[in-house]
C-alpha cells in the first residue's frame, strides 16, 4: 500500500492498494470513498498534481466505480 497526505482544500489523504487496484480517498469533509480499478499512474499523478481537487474531479470522479469506505467509523448522537 502507498499513502500520501495532500495539501488540498478538497482532499486530505489518498491510499493506493496495488494488489486490489483500489484508491481510497479521504476528503476534508470527513467522508472516505474507495474507487475500484484505478491504475497506479492515476494515483501517482494525483499525488503530484498542482491542484489535487481539480485532478480528482477531471480524472477520477465519475470514471471509476466507488463505494463508501466500510471501515470508516460513524459517530452519531444517541436518540433519547
KANOR-V588789 format. One record per helix or strand of 3 or more residues. SS is the DSSP state (A for helix, B for strand). FROM is the first residue (numbers start at 1). LEN is the number of residues. If there is no record, write none. Layout:
# KANOR-V588789
ss=SS from=FROM len=LEN
ss=SS from=FROM len=LEN
This chain:
# KANOR-V588789
ss=B from=2 len=4
ss=B from=11 len=7
ss=B from=22 len=6
ss=B from=32 len=5
ss=A from=40 len=9
ss=A from=52 len=8
ss=B from=66 len=3
